């Protein structure tokens, strides 16, 4: 998982997720949730990525991966990345 961006333009969220993840949900600090698009690599079936461009002022809270039955598989806290972003921008 990583989050970053330059001095201008949108912020990027990029994650490598397990192939069992069928949906990735981003929660921002205002309580809003966003679905993060997933991308497979046909030549390497064990690799799945998720990426999303975000406005620079969105404060990240967490990202959660959900399985085929919409069960939460794992949640990752993004407040560390958010703090680093705020320190640099």
C-alpha positions, 0 to 999 in steps of 0.5 A: 500500500502506498499513497503519494503525489507531487506538488500539484495535481491529484493524489494517488493510492496504489495497493497490491492485494491478494487475488481473493479480494473482490472489492477494496473500499477506501474510508476517508476521515469524513466517513465517506467510503469509495470503491477502489478499482481492482486490476488483474495481471492476466500473465501473472494470476497471483497479482492484483492491483488497486489504484485510485486518483484522489483530490489532494485535500482528501484525508485517508483513514483506512482501506478494507478488502472484501471477499466473494461473499462481501466478508471483510478479509482485512483492514489496513490503517492509512493514518500513518500515510495521511500524516506523512502526506500532511507533513510534506504538503 
